[in-house]
């Protein structure tokens, strides 16, 4: 048997800071249940409903503005779909395939602790498809 097929995990929307709480309130009224926290290292305000596959992100003050960041996305596009996160068994192998199609990563992170491990590789959009590869034991 080969590697498991990729699986849609969640979608991420970048929302300007002044509209983040309103967006979360709207989606909460529809039944989403968000955890709210700030990711200090990435300088992002996050509203995450892990169980229902929905994440809202917004740059905090002094957030990075490089290519691939939420701040850069918002400056170029305004509020909208930032990434579709696909769970994969092997981020390195999937990134290698992406590079073979001319797609490069513009962000990556690896976080672990207290029994969890998360690796994310955000790819530059191609064909209008903004993908992030995710490997996790959660």
HELIX and SHEET records of a PDB file:
HELIX    1   1 UNK A   17  UNK A   29  1                                  13    
HELIX    2   2 UNK A   70  UNK A   77  1                                   8    
HELIX    3   3 UNK A   91  UNK A  100  1                                  10    
SHEET    1   A 8 UNK A  35  UNK A  39  0                                        
SHEET    2   A 8 UNK A  44  UNK A  49 -1                                        
SHEET    3   A 8 UNK A  54  UNK A  59 -1                                        
SHEET    4   A 8 UNK A   7  UNK A  14  1                                        
SHEET    5   A 8 UNK A  80  UNK A  87 -1                                        
SHEET    6   A 8 UNK A 131  UNK A 136  1                                        
SHEET    7   A 8 UNK A 116  UNK A 123 -1                                        
SHEET    8   A 8 UNK A 105  UNK A 113 -1                                        
END                                                                             
